[in-house]
Amino acid sequence: MANCAKCGQPVEDGEKFCKSCGAAVGSEENNQQDLGAKIAQLNNTEDTTKDYDNSDIESNKVMAVLAYIGILVLVPILAAKNSKYARFHANQGLVLFIAEIIYNFVSAIIRAVLPLAVVNIILWVISVLFLVLSIIGIVNAATGKAKELPVIGKIRIIK
């Protein structure tokens, strides 16, 4: 039998939560591993690389990378129309770009209505998540993977 790290009350073996305070039971290392597993699961999206021609991938990696850099998503849309690989990443980048535009519009309204520091911190964290999605997309494109982005990867605008 162990004691709760938060309140010190005894906790039965095998219990996941303290009955007194409700805190999660387990070591900090286990909690960090759980978080790492959840992040890995979130990024465990469909990889359709096998459906693409290797020569198409190799010749259009730069176009695919550009798809994740804001308005530069237009470059692969216009310049690599015939590349299935570039179109896949252009779609991912376009969905991300549209989501960022909507987010910026909504966050401007929220900041005007609720000029609180905590709101700004939350909105900043969301902005960082958009950056993380862009980096994941760039890494996938540069390494020749046709892997969907977490959360928004299933949305199709460009076929």
Wavefront OBJ file of the C-alpha trace (Angstrom):
o trace
v 0.000 0.000 0.000
v 1.300 3.426 -0.965
v 0.410 6.956 0.044
v -1.026 9.647 -2.221
v 1.668 12.098 -3.313
v -0.809 14.995 -3.091
v -2.683 14.474 0.190
v -0.709 11.682 1.897
v -3.703 9.393 2.428
v -3.206 5.615 1.977
v -4.004 4.309 -1.502
v -4.804 0.658 -2.232
v -2.515 -1.201 -4.638
v -3.820 -1.022 -8.196
v -5.874 2.146 -7.633
v -5.424 4.789 -10.313
v -6.874 7.690 -8.312
v -6.780 8.681 -4.649
v -10.193 8.210 -2.998
v -9.581 11.229 -0.741
v -8.486 13.933 -3.182
v -8.933 12.364 -6.628
v -5.292 12.868 -7.654
v -3.816 10.413 -10.138
v -1.744 7.758 -8.413
v 1.651 6.847 -9.822
v 5.104 8.187 -10.150
v 5.918 11.335 -12.105
v 7.843 9.126 -14.545
v 4.713 7.047 -15.256
v 2.673 10.213 -15.820
v 5.298 11.521 -18.254
v 5.324 8.183 -20.098
v 1.533 8.323 -20.328
v 1.746 11.835 -21.814
v 4.397 10.671 -24.291
v 2.215 7.730 -25.292
v -0.782 10.034 -25.774
v 1.258 12.386 -27.967
v 2.595 9.456 -29.995
v -0.961 8.151 -30.392
v -2.154 11.575 -31.551
v 0.564 11.611 -34.217
v -0.214 8.030 -35.236
v -2.062 9.087 -38.367
v -2.551 7.326 -41.672
v 0.601 6.973 -43.779
v -0.197 6.521 -47.481
v 3.363 6.854 -48.779
v 3.155 3.460 -50.485
v 0.478 4.871 -52.824
v 2.913 7.384 -54.345
v 5.570 6.963 -57.010
v 9.127 7.326 -55.638
v 10.211 9.546 -58.542
v 7.215 11.837 -57.907
v 8.171 12.054 -54.224
v 11.832 12.801 -54.918
v 11.155 15.445 -57.567
v 8.450 17.258 -55.573
v 9.760 17.327 -51.997
v 10.474 21.059 -52.179
v 6.963 21.773 -53.424
v 5.560 19.616 -50.628
v 7.592 21.495 -48.005
v 6.402 24.873 -49.339
v 2.806 23.759 -48.769
v 3.246 24.201 -45.012
v 4.600 27.756 -45.100
v 1.481 29.915 -45.015
v 0.500 31.563 -48.289
v 3.273 29.650 -50.083
v 0.769 26.792 -50.224
v -0.248 28.396 -53.535
v 3.106 27.477 -55.112
v 2.558 23.694 -55.173
v -1.136 24.178 -55.939
v -0.271 26.161 -59.075
v 3.163 24.836 -60.042
v 2.867 21.109 -59.286
v -0.667 20.331 -60.417
v 0.365 17.005 -61.921
v 2.146 15.677 -58.853
v -0.007 13.449 -56.671
v 2.535 13.793 -53.836
v 2.651 17.603 -54.004
v -1.165 17.735 -54.166
v -1.413 15.588 -51.021
v 0.814 17.999 -49.088
v -0.800 21.052 -50.716
v -4.142 19.820 -49.388
v -2.705 19.351 -45.892
v -1.075 22.788 -46.041
v -4.218 24.451 -47.390
v -6.374 22.980 -44.620
v -3.814 24.155 -42.057
v -3.639 27.634 -43.647
v -7.447 28.008 -43.671
v -7.607 26.833 -40.044
v -4.956 29.426 -39.126
v -6.895 32.213 -40.878
v -10.107 31.249 -39.058
v -8.197 30.988 -35.777
v -6.624 34.448 -36.246
v -10.017 35.991 -36.961
v -11.685 34.324 -33.964
v -8.751 35.033 -31.632
v -8.806 38.732 -32.584
v -12.460 38.879 -31.550
v -11.781 36.968 -28.331
v -8.861 39.260 -27.455
v -11.048 42.321 -28.025
v -13.882 40.983 -25.894
v -11.784 39.351 -23.161
v -8.506 41.266 -22.782
v -7.271 38.980 -20.004
v -3.743 37.665 -19.622
v -4.951 34.096 -19.191
v -6.888 34.298 -22.470
v -3.776 35.561 -24.244
v -1.746 32.675 -22.847
v -4.309 30.122 -24.030
v -4.437 31.711 -27.487
v -0.638 31.742 -27.616
v -0.544 28.008 -26.819
v -2.972 27.362 -29.670
v -0.705 29.380 -31.987
v 2.215 27.185 -30.944
v 0.135 24.109 -31.803
v -0.323 25.464 -35.331
v 3.458 25.868 -35.549
v 3.917 22.277 -34.361
v 1.507 21.032 -37.046
v 3.468 22.976 -39.676
v 6.736 21.453 -38.489
v 5.250 17.942 -38.548
v 4.066 18.563 -42.106
v 7.442 19.928 -43.214
v 9.278 16.954 -41.687
v 6.888 14.502 -43.345
v 7.229 16.235 -46.714
v 11.021 16.517 -46.534
v 11.415 12.855 -45.569
v 9.179 11.678 -48.404
v 6.198 10.623 -46.322
v 2.574 11.117 -47.281
v 1.345 11.088 -43.697
v -1.740 12.943 -42.504
v -1.412 15.724 -39.961
v -2.913 15.079 -36.532
v -6.460 16.380 -35.976
v -6.984 18.017 -39.409
v -5.395 15.423 -41.700
v -8.609 13.734 -42.819
v -10.086 16.917 -44.339
v -9.852 16.967 -48.138
v -10.130 20.141 -50.209
v -7.761 19.243 -53.058
v -8.266 15.820 -54.560
l 1 2 3 4 5 6 7 8 9 10 11 12 13 14 15 16 17 18 19 20 21 22 23 24 25 26 27 28 29 30 31 32 33 34 35 36 37 38 39 40 41 42 43 44 45 46 47 48 49 50 51 52 53 54 55 56 57 58 59 60 61 62 63 64 65 66 67 68 69 70 71 72 73 74 75 76 77 78 79 80 81 82 83 84 85 86 87 88 89 90 91 92 93 94 95 96 97 98 99 100 101 102 103 104 105 106 107 108 109 110 111 112 113 114 115 116 117 118 119 120 121 122 123 124 125 126 127 128 129 130 131 132 133 134 135 136 137 138 139 140 141 142 143 144 145 146 147 148 149 150 151 152 153 154 155 156 157 158 159
